[in-house]
């Protein structure tokens, strides 16, 4: 995370900080929780998603004012999609590599396509099953 403590509040308010939204359970009071992960502890809630998003702007302003007053370093937003190439290296056991390659061959697809399918299917399955309740306002494609 990049840090910079020489900017004024207007600079930080113009930054596009990603916002995470989470539905609150009835036990937690219901409604929605909005959080800016790049600004630790900066969160707010609302009865609706829209209300939570409006309220997080007030929380962001207060968070930034206090941080500037205290002379704290304020993190800039995490890099966007441009900082991700879509490629990564993964070390796996030889036996798993063999099994994946054999299954991909049986399916008539490349190993890369097969692993991308498995990741997408499993990630999407968890999201649709409600296990991934946190959604960024601007979602990222994992491809």
ZASE-944771 format. One record per atom (N, C-alpha, C): residue number from 1; atom name; residue in three letters; x negated, y negated, z. Coordinates in steps of 0.001 Angstrom, whole numbers. Layout:
+-----+------+-----+---------+---------+---------+
|   n | atom | res |    east |   north |      up |
+-----+------+-----+---------+---------+---------+
| NUM |   CA | ALA |       X |       Y |       Z |
...
+-----+------+-----+---------+---------+---------+
This chain:
+-----+------+-----+---------+---------+---------+
|   n | atom | res |    east |   north |      up |
+-----+------+-----+---------+---------+---------+
|   1 |    N | UNK |    -835 |    1165 |       0 |
|   1 |   CA | UNK |       0 |       0 |       0 |
|   1 |    C | UNK |    -887 |   -1238 |       0 |
|   2 |    N | UNK |    -577 |   -2186 |    -866 |
|   2 |   CA | UNK |   -1341 |   -3425 |    -916 |
|   2 |    C | UNK |    -858 |   -4359 |     180 |
|   3 |    N | UNK |   -1780 |   -5101 |     773 |
|   3 |   CA | UNK |   -1419 |   -6039 |    1834 |
|   3 |    C | UNK |   -1917 |   -7428 |    1443 |
|   4 |    N | UNK |   -1173 |   -8455 |    1876 |
|   4 |   CA | UNK |   -1603 |   -9818 |    1625 |
|   4 |    C | UNK |    -908 |  -10715 |    2635 |
|   5 |    N | UNK |   -1686 |  -11514 |    3386 |
|   5 |   CA | UNK |   -1087 |  -12351 |    4420 |
|   5 |    C | UNK |   -1215 |  -13848 |    4120 |
|   6 |    N | UNK |   -1529 |  -14221 |    2879 |
|   6 |   CA | UNK |   -1727 |  -15632 |    2562 |
|   6 |    C | UNK |    -568 |  -16219 |    1754 |
|   7 |    N | UNK |     516 |  -15525 |    1585 |
|   7 |   CA | UNK |    1651 |  -16000 |     792 |
|   7 |    C | UNK |    2723 |  -16600 |    1703 |
|   8 |    N | UNK |    3610 |  -17405 |    1106 |
|   8 |   CA | UNK |    4713 |  -17961 |    1896 |
|   8 |    C | UNK |    5946 |  -17066 |    1758 |
|   9 |    N | UNK |    6991 |  -17410 |    2504 |
|   9 |   CA | UNK |    8174 |  -16553 |    2550 |
|   9 |    C | UNK |    8857 |  -16441 |    1190 |
|  10 |    N | UNK |    8824 |  -17499 |     398 |
|  10 |   CA | UNK |    9454 |  -17451 |    -921 |
|  10 |    C | UNK |    8823 |  -16378 |   -1801 |
|  11 |    N | UNK |    7494 |  -16260 |   -1704 |
|  11 |   CA | UNK |    6802 |  -15232 |   -2479 |
|  11 |    C | UNK |    7355 |  -13850 |   -2136 |
|  12 |    N | UNK |    7479 |  -13555 |    -838 |
|  12 |   CA | UNK |    7944 |  -12232 |    -419 |
|  12 |    C | UNK |    9419 |  -12012 |    -735 |
|  13 |    N | UNK |   10224 |  -13061 |    -654 |
|  13 |   CA | UNK |   11649 |  -12918 |    -980 |
|  13 |    C | UNK |   11869 |  -12626 |   -2461 |
|  14 |    N | UNK |   10934 |  -13042 |   -3302 |
|  14 |   CA | UNK |   11035 |  -12779 |   -4745 |
|  14 |    C | UNK |   10595 |  -11368 |   -5117 |
|  15 |    N | UNK |    9914 |  -10678 |   -4201 |
|  15 |   CA | UNK |    9449 |   -9325 |   -4483 |
|  15 |    C | UNK |   10640 |   -8362 |   -4542 |
|  16 |    N | UNK |   10535 |   -7340 |   -5371 |
|  16 |   CA | UNK |   11603 |   -6347 |   -5501 |
|  16 |    C | UNK |   11267 |   -5136 |   -4632 |
|  17 |    N | UNK |   11631 |   -5230 |   -3366 |
|  17 |   CA | UNK |   11414 |   -4121 |   -2443 |
|  17 |    C | UNK |   12505 |   -3073 |   -2663 |
|  18 |    N | UNK |   12130 |   -1803 |   -2873 |
|  18 |   CA | UNK |   13143 |    -746 |   -3008 |
|  18 |    C | UNK |   13949 |    -613 |   -1713 |
|  19 |    N | UNK |   15227 |    -348 |   -1867 |
|  19 |   CA | UNK |   16128 |    -183 |    -729 |
|  19 |    C | UNK |   16657 |    1242 |    -727 |
|  20 |    N | UNK |   16611 |    1871 |     431 |
|  20 |   CA | UNK |   17162 |    3218 |     597 |
|  20 |    C | UNK |   18527 |    3091 |    1271 |
|  21 |    N | UNK |   19509 |    3802 |     741 |
|  21 |   CA | UNK |   20843 |    3835 |    1328 |
|  21 |    C | UNK |   21121 |    5230 |    1861 |
|  22 |    N | UNK |   21735 |    5279 |    3026 |
|  22 |   CA | UNK |   22076 |    6572 |    3622 |
|  22 |    C | UNK |   23459 |    6458 |    4240 |
|  23 |    N | UNK |   24297 |    7438 |    3935 |
|  23 |   CA | UNK |   25620 |    7478 |    4548 |
|  23 |    C | UNK |   25442 |    7886 |    6003 |
|  24 |    N | UNK |   26083 |    7152 |    6903 |
|  24 |   CA | UNK |   26018 |    7469 |    8335 |
|  24 |    C | UNK |   27147 |    8426 |    8695 |
|  25 |    N | UNK |   26841 |    9391 |    9556 |
|  25 |   CA | UNK |   27861 |   10328 |   10010 |
|  25 |    C | UNK |   28835 |    9605 |   10936 |
|  26 |    N | UNK |   29972 |   10204 |   11149 |
|  26 |   CA | UNK |   30945 |    9628 |   12079 |
|  26 |    C | UNK |   30346 |    9497 |   13473 |
|  27 |    N | UNK |   29502 |   10470 |   13851 |
|  27 |   CA | UNK |   28853 |   10411 |   15168 |
|  27 |    C | UNK |   27924 |    9207 |   15288 |
|  28 |    N | UNK |   27371 |    8768 |   14148 |
|  28 |   CA | UNK |   26479 |    7596 |   14145 |
|  28 |    C | UNK |   27237 |    6303 |   13882 |
|  29 |    N | UNK |   28563 |    6370 |   13858 |
|  29 |   CA | UNK |   29371 |    5165 |   13683 |
|  29 |    C | UNK |   29960 |    4993 |   12300 |
|  30 |    N | UNK |   29620 |    5893 |   11365 |
|  30 |   CA | UNK |   30147 |    5800 |   10010 |
|  30 |    C | UNK |   29536 |    4654 |    9233 |
|  31 |    N | UNK |   29972 |    4483 |    8004 |
|  31 |   CA | UNK |   29448 |    3424 |    7150 |
|  31 |    C | UNK |   28154 |    3817 |    6472 |
|  32 |    N | UNK |   27338 |    2822 |    6184 |
|  32 |   CA | UNK |   26089 |    3013 |    5431 |
|  32 |    C | UNK |   24933 |    2303 |    6107 |
|  33 |    N | UNK |   23768 |    2919 |    6032 |
|  33 |   CA | UNK |   22525 |    2339 |    6531 |
|  33 |    C | UNK |   21677 |    1952 |    5331 |
|  34 |    N | UNK |   21182 |     730 |    5309 |
|  34 |   CA | UNK |   20257 |     268 |    4276 |
|  34 |    C | UNK |   18913 |      20 |    4936 |
|  35 |    N | UNK |   17842 |     459 |    4267 |
|  35 |   CA | UNK |   16500 |     335 |    4831 |
|  35 |    C | UNK |   15518 |     -26 |    3732 |
|  36 |    N | UNK |   14538 |    -854 |    4076 |
|  36 |   CA | UNK |   13444 |   -1180 |    3163 |
|  36 |    C | UNK |   12208 |    -457 |    3691 |
|  37 |    N | UNK |   11885 |     707 |    3129 |
|  37 |   CA | UNK |   10767 |    1513 |    3649 |
|  37 |    C | UNK |    9421 |     792 |    3664 |
|  38 |    N | UNK |    9204 |    -138 |    2719 |
|  38 |   CA | UNK |    7932 |    -853 |    2667 |
|  38 |    C | UNK |    7776 |   -1866 |    3796 |
|  39 |    N | UNK |    8891 |   -2200 |    4479 |
|  39 |   CA | UNK |    8866 |   -3128 |    5610 |
|  39 |    C | UNK |    9313 |   -2347 |    6844 |
|  40 |    N | UNK |    8391 |   -1707 |    7545 |
|  40 |   CA | UNK |    8750 |    -814 |    8649 |
|  40 |    C | UNK |    9702 |   -1447 |    9659 |
|  41 |    N | UNK |   10821 |    -752 |    9891 |
|  41 |   CA | UNK |   11804 |   -1218 |   10852 |
|  41 |    C | UNK |   12837 |   -2159 |   10268 |
|  42 |    N | UNK |   12711 |   -2518 |    8996 |
|  42 |   CA | UNK |   13670 |   -3429 |    8365 |
|  42 |    C | UNK |   14863 |   -2623 |    7879 |
|  43 |    N | UNK |   15976 |   -2755 |    8624 |
|  43 |   CA | UNK |   17173 |   -2003 |    8268 |
|  43 |    C | UNK |   18408 |   -2750 |    8714 |
|  44 |    N | UNK |   19526 |   -2364 |    8135 |
|  44 |   CA | UNK |   20812 |   -2934 |    8484 |
|  44 |    C | UNK |   21871 |   -1928 |    8079 |
|  45 |    N | UNK |   23121 |   -2211 |    8429 |
|  45 |   CA | UNK |   24187 |   -1293 |    8044 |
|  45 |    C | UNK |   25405 |   -2078 |    7600 |
|  46 |    N | UNK |   26420 |   -1347 |    7173 |
|  46 |   CA | UNK |   27673 |   -1952 |    6741 |
|  46 |    C | UNK |   28720 |    -876 |    6565 |
|  47 |    N | UNK |   29963 |   -1276 |    6529 |
|  47 |   CA | UNK |   31057 |    -316 |    6342 |
|  47 |    C | UNK |   31022 |     299 |    4944 |
|  48 |    N | UNK |   30563 |    -486 |    3956 |
|  48 |   CA | UNK |   30470 |      -8 |    2575 |
|  48 |    C | UNK |   29030 |    -140 |    2100 |
|  49 |    N | UNK |   28721 |     496 |     980 |
|  49 |   CA | UNK |   27384 |     355 |     404 |
|  49 |    C | UNK |   27106 |   -1116 |      88 |
|  50 |    N | UNK |   28077 |   -1774 |    -500 |
|  50 |   CA | UNK |   27916 |   -3179 |    -872 |
|  50 |    C | UNK |   27616 |   -4044 |     357 |
|  51 |    N | UNK |   28349 |   -3811 |    1424 |
|  51 |   CA | UNK |   28149 |   -4579 |    2656 |
|  51 |    C | UNK |   26764 |   -4310 |    3248 |
|  52 |    N | UNK |   26337 |   -3036 |    3227 |
|  52 |   CA | UNK |   25008 |   -2696 |    3739 |
|  52 |    C | UNK |   23916 |   -3378 |    2914 |
|  53 |    N | UNK |   24114 |   -3438 |    1591 |
|  53 |   CA | UNK |   23132 |   -4099 |     723 |
|  53 |    C | UNK |   23099 |   -5609 |     951 |
|  54 |    N | UNK |   24244 |   -6206 |    1218 |
|  54 |   CA | UNK |   24269 |   -7636 |    1549 |
|  54 |    C | UNK |   23562 |   -7882 |    2879 |
|  55 |    N | UNK |   23841 |   -7043 |    3870 |
|  55 |   CA | UNK |   23262 |   -7220 |    5202 |
|  55 |    C | UNK |   21756 |   -6993 |    5230 |
|  56 |    N | UNK |   21252 |   -6126 |    4357 |
|  56 |   CA | UNK |   19811 |   -5857 |    4371 |
|  56 |    C | UNK |   19039 |   -7098 |    3912 |
|  57 |    N | UNK |   19659 |   -7936 |    3106 |
|  57 |   CA | UNK |   18987 |   -9162 |    2678 |
|  57 |    C | UNK |   18751 |  -10094 |    3868 |
|  58 |    N | UNK |   19737 |  -10179 |    4775 |
|  58 |   CA | UNK |   19556 |  -10977 |    5999 |
|  58 |    C | UNK |   18474 |  -10368 |    6877 |
|  59 |    N | UNK |   18479 |   -9031 |    6976 |
|  59 |   CA | UNK |   17467 |   -8343 |    7790 |
|  59 |    C | UNK |   16071 |   -8552 |    7199 |
|  60 |    N | UNK |   15971 |   -8515 |    5865 |
|  60 |   CA | UNK |   14681 |   -8732 |    5199 |
|  60 |    C | UNK |   14164 |  -10136 |    5493 |
|  61 |    N | UNK |   15035 |  -11138 |    5407 |
|  61 |   CA | UNK |   14637 |  -12518 |    5696 |
|  61 |    C | UNK |   14125 |  -12631 |    7130 |
|  62 |    N | UNK |   14870 |  -12074 |    8078 |
|  62 |   CA | UNK |   14450 |  -12137 |    9487 |
|  62 |    C | UNK |   13131 |  -11400 |    9690 |
|  63 |    N | UNK |   12982 |  -10223 |    9079 |
|  63 |   CA | UNK |   11754 |   -9426 |    9206 |
|  63 |    C | UNK |   10567 |  -10231 |    8700 |
|  64 |    N | UNK |   10717 |  -10841 |    7527 |
|  64 |   CA | UNK |    9617 |  -11608 |    6933 |
|  64 |    C | UNK |    9281 |  -12853 |    7754 |
|  65 |    N | UNK |   10298 |  -13556 |    8253 |
|  65 |   CA | UNK |   10051 |  -14753 |    9067 |
|  65 |    C | UNK |    9259 |  -14399 |   10320 |
|  66 |    N | UNK |    9636 |  -13320 |   10978 |
|  66 |   CA | UNK |    8937 |  -12913 |   12206 |
|  66 |    C | UNK |    7512 |  -12476 |   11890 |
|  67 |    N | UNK |    7349 |  -11701 |   10826 |
|  67 |   CA | UNK |    6005 |  -11228 |   10461 |
|  67 |    C | UNK |    5088 |  -12409 |   10126 |
|  68 |    N | UNK |    5608 |  -13380 |    9397 |
|  68 |   CA | UNK |    4799 |  -14557 |    9063 |
|  68 |    C | UNK |    4471 |  -15365 |   10314 |
|  69 |    N | UNK |    5445 |  -15538 |   11187 |
|  69 |   CA | UNK |    5221 |  -16282 |   12428 |
|  69 |    C | UNK |    4143 |  -15622 |   13280 |
|  70 |    N | UNK |    4142 |  -14298 |   13302 |
|  70 |   CA | UNK |    3145 |  -13549 |   14080 |
|  70 |    C | UNK |    1800 |  -13429 |   13371 |
|  71 |    N | UNK |    1749 |  -13838 |   12112 |
|  71 |   CA | UNK |     504 |  -13724 |   11347 |
|  71 |    C | UNK |     200 |  -12305 |   10914 |
|  72 |    N | UNK |    1230 |  -11478 |   10816 |
|  72 |   CA | UNK |    1036 |  -10077 |   10430 |
|  72 |    C | UNK |     815 |   -9958 |    8929 |
|  73 |    N | UNK |      95 |   -8919 |    8531 |
|  73 |   CA | UNK |      -8 |   -8592 |    7113 |
|  73 |    C | UNK |    1337 |   -8043 |    6664 |
|  74 |    N | UNK |    1810 |   -8501 |    5531 |
|  74 |   CA | UNK |    3093 |   -8054 |    4998 |
|  74 |    C | UNK |    2827 |   -7195 |    3769 |
|  75 |    N | UNK |    3280 |   -5953 |    3801 |
|  75 |   CA | UNK |    3040 |   -5083 |    2640 |
|  75 |    C | UNK |    3861 |   -5532 |    1438 |
|  76 |    N | UNK |    3252 |   -5421 |     275 |
|  76 |   CA | UNK |    3977 |   -5671 |    -967 |
|  76 |    C | UNK |    4705 |   -4386 |   -1344 |
|  77 |    N | UNK |    5718 |   -4467 |   -2210 |
|  77 |   CA | UNK |    6452 |   -3258 |   -2598 |
|  77 |    C | UNK |    5529 |   -2215 |   -3212 |
|  78 |    N | UNK |    5887 |    -957 |   -2999 |
|  78 |   CA | UNK |    5155 |     137 |   -3635 |
|  78 |    C | UNK |    5209 |     -61 |   -5145 |
|  79 |    N | UNK |    4232 |     488 |   -5804 |
|  79 |   CA | UNK |    4184 |     391 |   -7261 |
|  79 |    C | UNK |    5409 |    1061 |   -7877 |
|  80 |    N | UNK |    5855 |     560 |   -9011 |
|  80 |   CA | UNK |    6994 |    1135 |   -9717 |
|  80 |    C | UNK |    6598 |    2341 |  -10543 |
|  81 |    N | UNK |    7445 |    2725 |  -11460 |
|  81 |   CA | UNK |    7204 |    3898 |  -12290 |
|  81 |    C | UNK |    5944 |    3774 |  -13132 |
|  82 |    N | UNK |    5524 |    2549 |  -13442 |
|  82 |   CA | UNK |    4346 |    2368 |  -14277 |
|  82 |    C | UNK |    3095 |    2959 |  -13655 |
|  83 |    N | UNK |    3085 |    3130 |  -12331 |
|  83 |   CA | UNK |    1895 |    3668 |  -11685 |
|  83 |    C | UNK |    1885 |    5202 |  -11663 |
|  84 |    N | UNK |    2918 |    5826 |  -12236 |
|  84 |   CA | UNK |    2983 |    7288 |  -12285 |
|  84 |    C | UNK |    2864 |    7738 |  -13735 |
|  85 |    N | UNK |    1944 |    8661 |  -13984 |
|  85 |   CA | UNK |    1710 |    9117 |  -15352 |
|  85 |    C | UNK |    2658 |   10234 |  -15766 |
|  86 |    N | UNK |    3276 |   10895 |  -14800 |
|  86 |   CA | UNK |    4100 |   12049 |  -15125 |
|  86 |    C | UNK |    3299 |   13340 |  -15111 |
|  87 |    N | UNK |    2049 |   13234 |  -14716 |
|  87 |   CA | UNK |    1170 |   14406 |  -14657 |
|  87 |    C | UNK |     565 |   14509 |  -13272 |
|  88 |    N | UNK |     388 |   15746 |  -12796 |
|  88 |   CA | UNK |    -347 |   15982 |  -11567 |
|  88 |    C | UNK |    -922 |   17388 |  -11604 |
|  89 |    N | UNK |   -1969 |   17609 |  -10825 |
|  89 |   CA | UNK |   -2622 |   18910 |  -10758 |
|  89 |    C | UNK |   -2147 |   19630 |   -9515 |
|  90 |    N | UNK |   -1887 |   20910 |   -9675 |
|  90 |   CA | UNK |   -1390 |   21706 |   -8561 |
|  90 |    C | UNK |   -2146 |   23020 |   -8515 |
|  91 |    N | UNK |   -2710 |   23334 |   -7369 |
|  91 |   CA | UNK |   -3393 |   24613 |   -7171 |
|  91 |    C | UNK |   -2404 |   25594 |   -6568 |
|  92 |    N | UNK |   -2277 |   26766 |   -7209 |
|  92 |   CA | UNK |   -1383 |   27801 |   -6702 |
|  92 |    C | UNK |   -2112 |   29146 |   -6725 |
|  93 |    N | UNK |   -1626 |   30107 |   -5965 |
|  93 |   CA | UNK |   -2266 |   31431 |   -5984 |
|  93 |    C | UNK |   -2198 |   32049 |   -7387 |
|  94 |    N | UNK |   -3187 |   32840 |   -7715 |
|  94 |   CA | UNK |   -3249 |   33483 |   -9036 |
|  94 |    C | UNK |   -2024 |   34353 |   -9295 |
|  95 |    N | UNK |   -1546 |   35018 |   -8272 |
|  95 |   CA | UNK |    -385 |   35896 |   -8464 |
|  95 |    C | UNK |     862 |   35082 |   -8828 |
|  96 |    N | UNK |    1039 |   33944 |   -8197 |
|  96 |   CA | UNK |    2180 |   33089 |   -8519 |
|  96 |    C | UNK |    2037 |   32529 |   -9923 |
|  97 |    N | UNK |     818 |   32140 |  -10280 |
|  97 |   CA | UNK |     555 |   31640 |  -11625 |
|  97 |    C | UNK |     944 |   32699 |  -12662 |
|  98 |    N | UNK |     523 |   33936 |  -12408 |
|  98 |   CA | UNK |     837 |   35040 |  -13330 |
|  98 |    C | UNK |    2349 |   35235 |  -13446 |
|  99 |    N | UNK |    3042 |   35277 |  -12308 |
|  99 |   CA | UNK |    4489 |   35495 |  -12324 |
|  99 |    C | UNK |    5216 |   34381 |  -13063 |
| 100 |    N | UNK |    4804 |   33139 |  -12826 |
| 100 |   CA | UNK |    5424 |   32015 |  -13524 |
| 100 |    C | UNK |    5171 |   32092 |  -15029 |
| 101 |    N | UNK |    3941 |   32393 |  -15416 |
| 101 |   CA | UNK |    3580 |   32483 |  -16830 |
| 101 |    C | UNK |    4342 |   33619 |  -17515 |
| 102 |    N | UNK |    4454 |   34758 |  -16850 |
| 102 |   CA | UNK |    5179 |   35891 |  -17430 |
| 102 |    C | UNK |    6666 |   35574 |  -17600 |
| 103 |    N | UNK |    7253 |   34931 |  -16604 |
| 103 |   CA | UNK |    8673 |   34583 |  -16694 |
| 103 |    C | UNK |    8901 |   33551 |  -17785 |
| 104 |    N | UNK |    8019 |   32562 |  -17892 |
| 104 |   CA | UNK |    8137 |   31551 |  -18949 |
| 104 |    C | UNK |    8072 |   32224 |  -20317 |
| 105 |    N | UNK |    7162 |   33172 |  -20473 |
| 105 |   CA | UNK |    7023 |   33882 |  -21745 |
| 105 |    C | UNK |    8305 |   34648 |  -22069 |
| 106 |    N | UNK |    8874 |   35326 |  -21083 |
| 106 |   CA | UNK |   10128 |   36066 |  -21278 |
| 106 |    C | UNK |   11266 |   35128 |  -21694 |
| 107 |    N | UNK |   11260 |   33910 |  -21147 |
| 107 |   CA | UNK |   12303 |   32922 |  -21455 |
| 107 |    C | UNK |   12036 |   32215 |  -22780 |
| 108 |    N | UNK |   10843 |   32414 |  -23343 |
| 108 |   CA | UNK |   10500 |   31792 |  -24620 |
| 108 |    C | UNK |   10188 |   30310 |  -24524 |
| 109 |    N | UNK |    9673 |   29887 |  -23369 |
| 109 |   CA | UNK |    9298 |   28488 |  -23181 |
| 109 |    C | UNK |    7866 |   28419 |  -22668 |
| 110 |    N | UNK |    7292 |   27228 |  -22725 |
| 110 |   CA | UNK |    5934 |   27068 |  -22203 |
| 110 |    C | UNK |    5963 |   27125 |  -20674 |
| 111 |    N | UNK |    4828 |   27389 |  -20097 |
| 111 |   CA | UNK |    4717 |   27397 |  -18634 |
| 111 |    C | UNK |    5087 |   26027 |  -18087 |
| 112 |    N | UNK |    4637 |   24967 |  -18736 |
| 112 |   CA | UNK |    4955 |   23608 |  -18307 |
| 112 |    C | UNK |    6467 |   23365 |  -18317 |
| 113 |    N | UNK |    7133 |   23747 |  -19403 |
| 113 |   CA | UNK |    8587 |   23573 |  -19484 |
| 113 |    C | UNK |    9304 |   24365 |  -18395 |
| 114 |    N | UNK |    8843 |   25584 |  -18151 |
| 114 |   CA | UNK |    9490 |   26432 |  -17154 |
| 114 |    C | UNK |    9341 |   25839 |  -15747 |
| 115 |    N | UNK |    8154 |   25370 |  -15408 |
| 115 |   CA | UNK |    7941 |   24775 |  -14082 |
| 115 |    C | UNK |    8730 |   23469 |  -13953 |
| 116 |    N | UNK |    8792 |   22687 |  -15017 |
| 116 |   CA | UNK |    9598 |   21464 |  -14982 |
| 116 |    C | UNK |   11064 |   21816 |  -14753 |
| 117 |    N | UNK |   11542 |   22858 |  -15404 |
| 117 |   CA | UNK |   12921 |   23309 |  -15194 |
| 117 |    C | UNK |   13146 |   23701 |  -13732 |
| 118 |    N | UNK |   12216 |   24501 |  -13166 |
| 118 |   CA | UNK |   12369 |   24941 |  -11777 |
| 118 |    C | UNK |   12390 |   23757 |  -10812 |
| 119 |    N | UNK |   11495 |   22810 |  -11017 |
| 119 |   CA | UNK |   11466 |   21629 |  -10153 |
| 119 |    C | UNK |   12759 |   20819 |  -10284 |
| 120 |    N | UNK |   13184 |   20580 |  -11513 |
| 120 |   CA | UNK |   14404 |   19801 |  -11734 |
| 120 |    C | UNK |   15620 |   20504 |  -11167 |
| 121 |    N | UNK |   15711 |   21802 |  -11399 |
| 121 |   CA | UNK |   16856 |   22574 |  -10913 |
| 121 |    C | UNK |   16907 |   22563 |   -9388 |
| 122 |    N | UNK |   15787 |   22816 |   -8753 |
| 122 |   CA | UNK |   15769 |   22866 |   -7291 |
| 122 |    C | UNK |   15938 |   21492 |   -6671 |
| 123 |    N | UNK |   15315 |   20485 |   -7242 |
| 123 |   CA | UNK |   15484 |   19131 |   -6723 |
| 123 |    C | UNK |   16925 |   18679 |   -6907 |
| 124 |    N | UNK |   17478 |   18877 |   -8090 |
| 124 |   CA | UNK |   18860 |   18498 |   -8367 |
| 124 |    C | UNK |   19854 |   19291 |   -7538 |
| 125 |    N | UNK |   19576 |   20569 |   -7303 |
| 125 |   CA | UNK |   20468 |   21394 |   -6488 |
| 125 |    C | UNK |   20544 |   20896 |   -5063 |
| 126 |    N | UNK |   19416 |   20495 |   -4508 |
| 126 |   CA | UNK |   19417 |   19970 |   -3141 |
| 126 |    C | UNK |   20127 |   18636 |   -3082 |
| 127 |    N | UNK |   19926 |   17795 |   -4109 |
| 127 |   CA | UNK |   20584 |   16487 |   -4110 |
| 127 |    C | UNK |   22093 |   16653 |   -4187 |
| 128 |    N | UNK |   22546 |   17564 |   -5061 |
| 128 |   CA | UNK |   23992 |   17725 |   -5198 |
| 128 |    C | UNK |   24594 |   18458 |   -4011 |
| 129 |    N | UNK |   23786 |   19188 |   -3253 |
| 129 |   CA | UNK |   24291 |   19875 |   -2062 |
| 129 |    C | UNK |   24323 |   18954 |    -851 |
| 130 |    N | UNK |   23867 |   17703 |   -1012 |
| 130 |   CA | UNK |   23923 |   16747 |      77 |
| 130 |    C | UNK |   22717 |   16795 |    1001 |
| 131 |    N | UNK |   21682 |   17558 |     644 |
| 131 |   CA | UNK |   20510 |   17638 |    1502 |
| 131 |    C | UNK |   19574 |   16463 |    1299 |
| 132 |    N | UNK |   19763 |   15732 |     234 |
| 132 |   CA | UNK |   18941 |   14555 |     -47 |
| 132 |    C | UNK |   19852 |   13344 |      11 |
| 133 |    N | UNK |   20315 |   12976 |    1174 |
| 133 |   CA | UNK |   21273 |   11887 |    1340 |
| 133 |    C | UNK |   20694 |   10520 |     989 |
| 134 |    N | UNK |   19381 |   10338 |    1144 |
| 134 |   CA | UNK |   18779 |    9026 |     862 |
| 134 |    C | UNK |   18654 |    8841 |    -644 |
| 135 |    N | UNK |   19192 |    7751 |   -1141 |
| 135 |   CA | UNK |   19091 |    7428 |   -2560 |
| 135 |    C | UNK |   18566 |    6012 |   -2681 |
| 136 |    N | UNK |   17551 |    5830 |   -3528 |
| 136 |   CA | UNK |   17070 |    4482 |   -3773 |
| 136 |    C | UNK |   18065 |    3781 |   -4679 |
| 137 |    N | UNK |   18178 |    2507 |   -4513 |
| 137 |   CA | UNK |   19050 |    1730 |   -5365 |
| 137 |    C | UNK |   18560 |    1856 |   -6803 |
| 138 |    N | UNK |   17254 |    1801 |   -6996 |
| 138 |   CA | UNK |   16672 |    2059 |   -8308 |
| 138 |    C | UNK |   16036 |    3441 |   -8217 |
| 139 |    N | UNK |   16678 |    4450 |   -8803 |
| 139 |   CA | UNK |   16175 |    5802 |   -8694 |
| 139 |    C | UNK |   15110 |    6056 |   -9748 |
| 140 |    N | UNK |   14218 |    6959 |   -9442 |
| 140 |   CA | UNK |   13115 |    7294 |  -10330 |
| 140 |    C | UNK |   13346 |    8665 |  -10939 |
| 141 |    N | UNK |   13047 |    8809 |  -12208 |
| 141 |   CA | UNK |   13127 |   10091 |  -12903 |
| 141 |    C | UNK |   11833 |   10847 |  -12637 |
| 142 |    N | UNK |   11914 |   12128 |  -12257 |
| 142 |   CA | UNK |   10710 |   12864 |  -11891 |
| 142 |    C | UNK |    9995 |   13447 |  -13099 |
| 143 |    N | UNK |   10515 |   13259 |  -14305 |
| 143 |   CA | UNK |    9865 |   13828 |  -15491 |
| 143 |    C | UNK |    8610 |   13153 |  -15826 |
+-----+------+-----+---------+---------+---------+
